[in-house]
Amino acid sequence: MIRTIGKRILLLIPTLFGLSILLFLWVRALPGGPAVALLGERATPEAVAEINRLYGFDRPLFEQYIVWLGRLLSGDFGTSIQTGRAVTEEFWRRFPATLELSSAALLIAVGVGIPLGYWAARRHGKATDHLTVAASLLGITIPVFFLAFLLKWVFAVQLGWLPSEGRQDPRIDATHYTNFYIIDGIITGEWDAAWDAVLHLILPAVALATIPLAIIVRITRASVLEVQNADYVRTGMAKGVSQGTIRGRFILRNALLPVVTTVGLQTGLLISGAVLTETVFAFPGIGSFLARAIFTRDFPVLQGFIIFIAIAYALINLIVDVSYSFIDPRVRVQ
């Protein structure tokens, strides 16, 4: 297992190397060059020349890439143009918020999606099954930003049940050690702060979880339908194996492999795809900061955050691959 994990980590090297080349060329391929794209209407010849000199854009392309790659390998991802702070500092300031939001969304998607998909498969062809399939199709097709605005308008504006934006009420004097607001509230015993953080998570987490939830429901349903008609399931039923054993060990466990794959892919998408949700709810994570970086042409932030997200996505897929052997002993990760 350790050897397998080592091989998968080594495979990340060419992937991230290729991504670094694409990111480097993307910035240099902007119309007029990165200096013009950065300055916008202020792009006078003198200002462009100064930016090119300051950031080294006037050097040969290969030399620029080597210098930039060397800084990346040393942990220097540049400085944010928006805030003047290091990109790594900005990432770690905001990543806990996105991770907290993504974890809550994943908990909703998996906690509801797998039981609902299994329940629909066990009632195949009945009205409840058709209703579940129709609801999951609606969940896939509805735009995330529209659902986010709808949830915000109904539950925050009209009903006033939940907060409409942010991570925590600014009037709460909370202590933050880890920047995970719920965990910080539990550690310090500030239960009002922890509960307020939970309330601020509900609406964005539900909006972000909708598409993964719908996909998990459909994959679970299809997988359970396939497994429950397998020969070994019918043999177990013929031999009088208890229904609990058949449903738990024979059907659900063997149906989980494609579901785990889907959950892994959706987890990576949750972390990287929270831009719209965080923007609508003014949630101070990496998604909302990336959105501002796009409009302000903050290329160091864009490049650095994309690399960080790619690493997280690759590690999540590594965890999914390794988990196969624990779910089904017949599977051996190569």
SVG drawing of the C-alpha trace seen along z (x, -y; Angstrom):
<svg xmlns="http://www.w3.org/2000/svg" viewBox="-47 -56 64 79">
<polyline fill="none" stroke="black" stroke-width="0.4" points="0.0,0.0 2.8,-2.4 4.5,-1.6 1.2,-2.3 0.8,-5.6 4.4,-6.5 3.8,-5.7 0.7,-7.8 2.4,-10.7 5.3,-10.4 2.7,-10.5 1.6,-13.9 5.0,-15.4 4.5,-15.3 0.9,-16.4 1.8,-19.4 4.7,-20.2 2.4,-20.2 -0.1,-22.4 2.7,-24.9 3.6,-25.2 0.0,-25.8 -0.5,-28.4 2.8,-30.2 1.9,-30.3 -1.7,-31.3 -0.5,-34.5 2.1,-35.3 -0.5,-34.7 -2.9,-37.5 -3.6,-40.2 -0.9,-42.8 1.0,-40.7 0.5,-40.4 1.6,-44.0 -1.2,-45.4 -3.8,-43.0 -2.7,-44.0 -2.7,-47.8 -5.9,-48.0 -6.7,-51.6 -3.6,-52.8 -1.3,-50.9 0.9,-53.7 4.2,-52.8 6.1,-53.9 3.9,-51.9 4.1,-48.8 7.9,-49.0 8.0,-49.5 5.8,-46.4 7.8,-44.3 11.0,-45.3 9.5,-44.8 8.1,-41.3 10.8,-40.2 8.4,-40.0 11.2,-41.6 13.4,-38.5 13.5,-35.5 10.5,-33.3 12.5,-30.2 14.4,-32.2 11.1,-33.6 9.7,-30.1 12.8,-28.8 12.8,-31.7 9.1,-31.3 9.3,-27.5 12.2,-27.9 10.1,-30.3 7.2,-27.8 9.4,-25.0 10.8,-27.2 7.2,-28.0 7.2,-31.5 3.9,-31.8 4.3,-35.6 2.4,-38.5 -1.2,-39.3 -1.8,-42.5 -5.1,-43.1 -3.8,-42.9 0.0,-43.1 0.3,-39.9 2.0,-36.6 -0.2,-34.3 0.4,-31.4 -0.7,-33.5 -3.9,-34.5 -4.6,-30.9 -4.2,-29.6 -6.3,-32.5 -9.2,-31.5 -8.8,-27.7 -10.3,-26.8 -13.5,-28.6 -13.8,-26.7 -12.9,-23.4 -15.5,-24.0 -18.1,-24.8 -17.1,-21.9 -17.1,-19.4 -20.6,-20.5 -21.8,-20.2 -20.3,-16.8 -21.8,-15.7 -25.2,-16.7 -24.7,-15.1 -23.4,-11.8 -25.6,-11.6 -28.8,-12.2 -27.7,-10.9 -26.6,-7.3 -29.7,-6.4 -32.0,-8.1 -30.5,-6.3 -30.6,-3.0 -34.2,-3.6 -35.2,-4.5 -33.5,-1.3 -35.4,0.9 -38.6,-0.6 -37.8,-0.4 -40.7,-1.2 -42.9,-2.6 -44.1,-6.2 -41.5,-7.0 -38.7,-5.8 -40.0,-8.0 -40.3,-11.0 -36.7,-10.5 -35.4,-10.3 -37.3,-13.4 -36.0,-15.3 -32.4,-14.3 -32.7,-15.4 -34.0,-18.8 -31.1,-19.0 -28.6,-18.4 -30.1,-20.9 -30.9,-23.9 -28.0,-26.4 -26.1,-26.7 -26.2,-30.5 -30.0,-30.6 -30.6,-28.1 -28.2,-30.1 -30.1,-33.4 -33.5,-31.5 -32.4,-30.0 -31.1,-33.3 -34.2,-35.2 -36.6,-32.7 -34.9,-31.6 -32.8,-34.8 -34.8,-37.7 -38.4,-36.6 -38.5,-34.2 -35.4,-35.5 -34.6,-32.1 -30.9,-32.0 -28.2,-34.6 -27.7,-35.7 -23.9,-36.1 -20.6,-35.8 -19.2,-33.1 -20.1,-34.5 -22.0,-37.5 -19.3,-40.2 -20.9,-41.2 -19.7,-37.9 -16.3,-38.3 -15.0,-34.8 -11.5,-33.4 -10.0,-31.8 -7.0,-29.5 -7.4,-27.3 -9.7,-29.6 -12.2,-26.7 -14.9,-28.6 -16.9,-25.6 -13.9,-23.8 -12.6,-27.0 -15.9,-27.5 -15.8,-23.9 -12.2,-24.1 -12.7,-27.4 -16.1,-26.5 -17.7,-29.4 -20.8,-27.5 -22.7,-30.6 -19.9,-31.3 -19.9,-27.6 -23.7,-27.6 -23.6,-30.9 -21.0,-29.5 -23.2,-26.4 -26.2,-28.7 -24.0,-30.7 -23.0,-27.4 -26.5,-26.0 -27.6,-27.9 -24.3,-28.0 -23.8,-24.3 -27.2,-23.3 -26.7,-25.3 -23.3,-23.8 -24.5,-20.2 -27.4,-20.1 -25.6,-18.9 -23.4,-16.4 -26.4,-15.1 -28.4,-14.6 -25.5,-12.8 -24.8,-10.5 -28.5,-9.6 -28.5,-8.5 -25.2,-6.7 -26.2,-4.9 -29.6,-3.9 -28.1,-2.6 -25.4,-0.7 -27.8,0.9 -30.1,2.0 -27.3,3.7 -25.9,5.5 -29.2,6.6 -29.9,8.7 -26.5,10.4 -26.2,14.2 -24.6,14.1 -27.5,12.1 -30.1,14.5 -28.0,17.4 -27.8,15.8 -31.5,15.3 -32.1,18.9 -29.9,20.2 -31.9,18.2 -29.3,15.5 -30.9,12.8 -32.2,9.7 -29.9,7.5 -26.8,9.3 -28.0,9.4 -28.8,5.6 -25.7,4.6 -22.9,6.9 -24.1,8.3 -25.8,5.3 -24.8,2.0 -21.1,2.8 -20.6,4.1 -22.6,1.1 -20.3,-1.4 -17.3,-1.3 -18.8,-3.5 -20.4,-5.6 -17.0,-6.2 -15.5,-7.2 -18.3,-9.7 -17.9,-11.1 -14.2,-11.6 -14.7,-13.4 -17.4,-15.6 -15.3,-16.4 -12.6,-17.8 -15.3,-19.8 -16.7,-21.1 -13.4,-22.6 -12.7,-24.0 -16.2,-25.0 -17.3,-27.1 -16.7,-30.3 -20.4,-31.1 -21.7,-29.9 -19.1,-31.9 -19.7,-35.0 -23.5,-34.9 -23.3,-34.4 -20.2,-36.7 -18.4,-33.7 -14.8,-34.6 -13.2,-31.5 -10.8,-30.8 -13.7,-30.9 -14.8,-34.4 -11.2,-35.6 -10.6,-33.9 -13.6,-35.7 -12.2,-39.1 -8.7,-38.1 -10.2,-37.5 -11.8,-41.0 -8.7,-42.7 -6.3,-40.7 -4.5,-39.4 -2.5,-36.8 -0.2,-35.7 -3.3,-34.7 -4.9,-33.0 -1.8,-30.9 -1.1,-30.1 -4.6,-29.1 -5.1,-27.0 -1.9,-25.0 -3.1,-24.6 -6.5,-23.4 -4.9,-21.0 -2.8,-19.5 -5.9,-19.1 -7.9,-17.5 -5.1,-15.0 -4.7,-14.0 -8.5,-13.5 -8.4,-11.1 -5.4,-9.3 -7.5,-8.7 -10.4,-7.4 -8.1,-4.9 -6.7,-3.6 -10.1,-3.3 -11.2,-0.8 -9.2,2.0 -10.9,1.4 -14.4,1.4 -13.8,4.5 -10.9,6.8 -11.0,8.1 -9.8,4.8 -6.0,4.3 -4.7,0.8 -1.8,1.1"/>
</svg>
